[in-house]
Amino acid sequence: MKTVTLKVEGLRCASCAASVGSLLGAHAGVRGADVSFEEGRARVLYDPATTSEDSLVEAVEKRGFRVVARDLA
């Protein structure tokens, strides 16, 4: 398992954060997602054998948000 923290622009409310959290939580290989609009970030625990960091970023950006930084934990 790996964890990545994505800095996400466009999270303006709790509903936005919940939407991104649901999206990531349903993504194949994701074991958990914690999204905070206050901090503008999504912390994702995922299985690198099933999905990739790039795939997670692509999913978030397809929803209309912008990932401006990544930080592997």
C-alpha positions in Angstrom: 0.0 0.0 0.0 1.1 3.6 -0.7 -0.2 6.9 0.5 -0.2 10.1 -1.6 -1.4 13.5 -0.6 -2.7 15.6 -3.5 -3.0 19.4 -3.2 -6.3 20.1 -4.9 -7.4 23.5 -6.2 -11.2 24.2 -6.5 -12.3 22.5 -3.2 -14.7 25.3 -2.1 -16.9 23.5 0.3 -17.6 20.3 2.3 -19.8 19.1 -0.6 -16.9 19.4 -3.1 -14.6 17.5 -0.7 -17.3 14.8 -0.2 -17.7 14.5 -4.0 -13.9 14.0 -4.5 -13.8 11.6 -1.5 -16.6 9.5 -3.0 -15.0 9.5 -6.4 -11.6 8.4 -5.0 -13.2 5.9 -2.7 -14.9 4.2 -5.6 -11.7 4.1 -7.7 -10.3 0.6 -8.2 -7.4 0.0 -5.8 -8.2 2.8 -3.4 -8.4 1.6 0.2 -9.2 5.0 1.8 -9.5 8.6 1.0 -9.6 11.6 3.3 -10.4 14.9 1.6 -10.4 18.3 3.3 -11.6 21.5 1.6 -10.2 23.6 4.5 -6.7 22.3 3.7 -7.3 21.9 0.0 -6.0 18.3 0.0 -6.9 14.7 -0.6 -4.9 12.0 1.2 -5.3 8.6 -0.5 -4.3 5.1 0.5 -4.0 2.9 -2.6 -2.7 -0.3 -3.9 0.0 0.5 -6.5 -0.5 -3.0 -8.1 -4.1 -2.0 -9.0 -3.9 1.7 -9.7 -1.4 4.5 -10.1 -0.9 8.0 -8.7 -1.4 9.4 -12.2 -4.7 7.6 -12.5 -5.9 9.1 -9.2 -4.9 12.6 -10.4 -6.6 12.1 -13.7 -9.9 11.0 -12.0 -9.8 14.2 -9.8 -9.1 16.4 -12.7 -11.8 14.9 -14.9 -14.2 16.0 -12.2 -13.1 19.6 -12.8 -10.6 20.1 -10.0 -6.9 20.8 -10.4 -4.1 18.8 -8.7 -1.2 21.3 -8.2 1.1 19.2 -6.1 1.7 15.6 -4.9 3.5 14.4 -1.8 4.2 10.7 -1.2 4.1 9.7 2.4 
